[in-house]
Amino acid sequence: QYAVIRDLERRLSEVARQCKPDLLHAHSPALNGIAAIRVGRALGIPVGYEVRGFWEDAAVSHGTAREGDLRYRITRGLETWALRHADHCFCICEGLRRDIVARGIAADKVTVIPNAVDIDNFQPIETADEALRDTLSLNGRKVIGFVGSFYFYEGIDLLLEAAGLLRERFPELHVLLVGGGPAEEMLRQKSLSLGIADITTFTGRVPQQQVANYYSVIDVLAYPRQSMRITELVTPLKPLEAMALKRLFVASDVGGHKELIVDGETGVLHEAGNPSSLAEKLTLLLQDPRLGESLKQAGRRFVETERNWATSVANYQSAYDRMLDRM
């Protein structure tokens, strides 16, 4: 990691001397922030450091570290050093802001740039792709599913457990899992052990330009993230994308989701880690089209007015002005 910082610092110094920027804006992880801060100090350029998640918590979620072990503490220490020495700090949500302030960083030194979507690239889906539905043998099915990367903390296994509970109530039920990742083999084995492999389809990764087609054939999406530091602190993009596309979804009541979703208004929340709660909320959306239409409309309004790129990016301006005024 020291070698990464050293090499990045050398190259960044070369580029900064050529381009002569008014300020530097570094992005997490801390290795980037530390290199930028050292270059900024040497050249007299203010430095902003933006956090979109803590590396130490990501390592725990991937199983490559344990919370509180030596690697975790060292990585956390590097992160805190970067936050303390940057001229201004940015983060993507209130959960991260509270954690940063708790590390001793002044609250007025931290600006939230909320997670957002490019609404021009996420237009509402009004009709299903019938050809794809036919290809996947989904005609006449009630489809619940997930679109994204298969990480263990996403809790997709809970969706499979909920499907097992719902199968008798909905004989036409089908589970569609679009994507891939480290948890895929576990999920395949889980579908076999639950006896629902015959109603579960794993599509594998699909080209980006086809993702909307797969969204269109899913009646209700599920984001059943497990409760852990990374999911309690960090807001994900997937629920915002679903709102922009006017798709129905159920999400776990972890902190990162509760910061984005008003339960019963822009989405539906279930108790994290509880497959019965997830099954209950999936049933609600599968059976109540009036509620579903209300959620779709409110979700789209939310991203159009509050969580779009133009609105989010505008939050940088005043912080940049303050950074430059202090030089």
N, C-alpha and C positions, 0 to 999 in steps of 0.2 A: 504493500500500500504506500509505503514511503517512496518507492521508485515511481509509482504512478503520479504522486503529487509532484515529485521533482521534475519528471519529464513534462508533465502538463504545465508546470510553472515556467519552464524554459521556453516551451513553444508559445504559450500565452504571452509571455514577455516580448517575444519576437513580433507577434501579430499586433500587440498593443502599441509598440513603438512605431510600427508602420502605419496603422490605422488612426492612432491618436484619438481613441474614444473619449467621450465626456464622462462615461461611467461604465463599470463592468457589472454584469448581472450573471451570477453563477447559480447553477441549478444543483440540487442534491443528486448524489450523495456528498458527504462532507469533503471527500477528496477533491472535488471540484471547487468547493467553497474555500478550502484552505489555500489551494494554489492561487485562486483569484485574489484572495485577501493579501497574500504575500506580494503578488505583482502590483496590486493597487497601492500598497504602502510604499513600494519602491518607486513607483512612477507618479505618486500623488493623485491617484484616480479613486473616487468613491466606489465602494463595492456593495452591491445588494446580493443577498443570499436567499434563495427560495427553496423551501422544503415541501415536497409532495408526499413524503412518507419517511419514516426513520429506518435506515438500513438495518439496524440491530433488530427491530421488530419484524422486518421482512425475513431476516435469517431464521428467526424463531418459527415463523409461519411456514417456512420451507423445510424445517427440520434440520437445518445446518448449524443451529446454535440453541442454547437454552437461556431463558430469561435470567439475567444475573450472573451468567458465567463470565470468564475472563474476556473472551472475545466480545461478548455483549457489552461489558463495561468499557472496554477500550473504544469500541465503535461509538458508543454513546458519548464518551469523553471527547472524541474528535468532533462529533456533531455539535456538542455544546461549545467547544472552542470556536468553531466557525460562526455560530450564532452570536457569541459575545463579541467577536472581533469585526464582524461585518458592520458597515455603516447603517444598513437597514436590513430587516428580515421580512420575508414574504412567506406565506403558506397558503394552502388551498382550502382550509376549513377552520371552523372554530375549535374543533377538537385538538388540532395541532397547535393552534394559537395558544390555547390554555396550557398545553404541555410546555411550550417554549417559554411562556411567561413564568411558569413554575420553576424553570431552571435558572431564574434570576435575571431574565432579559426584560427590560423595561417595556411595559405594554404599548407605549406610544412609538416604540421602535419596530413594531410588528404589524404588518398590513396583510389582511386576508384577500387573496385573489381567488374567488370561489370557483370550484370546478364548474365547467360549463360545456355546452356543445355548440357546434356550428350548425345552426338551425337550417341553413341553406342546404347542407348535405344530409340532413335528417328530416325529410318531409314526411307528413303523416301517411300511413299505409291504410288505405280505405278498402281495398279488396285483396283477397287471397290469390296467390299464384296457383291457379287450378292445375296447370301442367305439373308443377312441382308436387302438389298434393297427390296427384295421380301417381307420379313416379315413386313417391314414398309410401304409397298405399295407405293414405290418410283419409280417404273419402269416407264420410259418415262417422269420423272419429272426433272425440273431444281430446284435444292435444294440449298437454302441459309440457313445459320444457325450459331449457337453459341455452343461451348463446354466449360463448366466451371461452376463456382459458380454464382448464380443469385443474385448479389448485385445490389442495386439501381444505384450506380455510374457507373456500366458497360454499362448503356444506352441501354439495350436490348429492351426496349420499343420503341426506335428509329428504331430498325430493323423491328419491327412489323409495325410501321408507314410507313416505306419505302416499305415493302411488300404490304401494302394496295395501295400504289401509283403504284406499278409494276404489280398488278394482271391483269389489262386489257391488258397490253403489253405482258405479259407472262402467257397465260392461264394455262400452265403446271407448274407454280411456286408452290413450297412447302417450308415451313419453318420448320426446324428441330432444336429444342432446347434441348440440352443434358446436364443434370445436375439438380441442385436444389439450393434452398437458400431462403433468406428472401423476395426477390422480386417475387417469383413464383406466388403467388395468384394474385398480381397486374398484372402480365403479362398474366395470364389466362383471367382475366377480360378485359384486353386491347385487346386481340385477339377477344373476343366476341363483344366489342363495335365497333371495326373496321370492323367487318363482315368478318374476315379471320380465324375464329376458325376452319372452315372446311378444311383449307389448312395448319394448324399449328399442329405439333406433339410435345408434351412434353414427353420425354422418362423417366424422372426421373433420379436419379443418376445411373450410370452404373459401374460395376467392372473395376478397373484400367486396367486389362489385356485386356479388350474389347474396350477401348477408341479409339484405332487406327482404329478399324472396323467402328466406327461411323464417324470418320474423313473421311474415305474413300468414304462415300456415300454423302458427302456435296460438292457441286461444288464450292461454294464461302462462306468462313467464314466472319463474321462481328465482329469487336471489336469497337463498337461505344461509347466509354467511354465519359461520361460527363466531361466538363471542370470544375475542382475544384482543390484546392491545391494538394490533394493526387495524382490526375492523371496528373497534370502539372509537378510535381516534380519527380515522381517515375516511373521507367521503369517496365512494366509487363513482365511475362514470355510467355504468350500465343502466341504473334506474333513470338517469337523466335522458339517456338515449331512448329508452322505452317510452318515456313521457313525450319526447319529441316526435316519435313515430306513432304516437297514440295507440300504444299497446298496453294491455292489462298485465299487471304483475303483482306478486306477493313477495315481500321482503322481510327478513328477520329484523327484530327490534333492537339491533346493535346501534351504538352511538352514531356511526358513520351514516347509517340509513335514516335514523331519526332526525338528523340535521337536514336531510333533503326532502323527506316525505312526511306529509301530514296524513296520518292514518284515516282512511275513509274519505279523504278529499282528493289527494293527488296519487294515492296508492293505498295498498293494504299491508299492514304489518302483522307478523305472527311472532309468537314467543320463540326466541332463538333456542335452538337445540331440541325443540319439541315437535316431533313429526305429526302428532295428533292436532296440534295447533295449526301447523302448515296445511294439513289435510282439510281442516275446518274452513280456513280462509280460501283455499283453492275451490272448495265446494261453493262457497258464497259467490265467487266471481263466475263460476261455471253456470250457476243457476239464476243469477240476477242481472239480466241485460240492462235494465234501467240504471242500476248502480254502475255497471261497466261503462256505459256511455258517459255518465257524469264524470267518472274518473279520467277517462280519455280527454275530455274537453278541458278539465281543470289542469291536468298534467301538461298539456300542450301550452296552455296560457302561461303556466309557471316558467317554462323554459323560454318562451317568447319574450316575457317581460323581465325575468330575473336571472336566468341561468343560460344566457347566450354569450358568445364570445365577445361581442362588442361591449356589452354591459360589464362583463368581467374584466376585460383588458383596461377599461377606462379607470379602474382603481389604481393602476400603476402611476398615473400622471402626477398626482399630488405628492406621492412618496418620492418619485424621481426629482421633483422640484425641490423638496426639502434636502435631499442628498446633495444636490448641486449648490444650493444656497449656503450650505455649511462649509464648502471648500474655499 
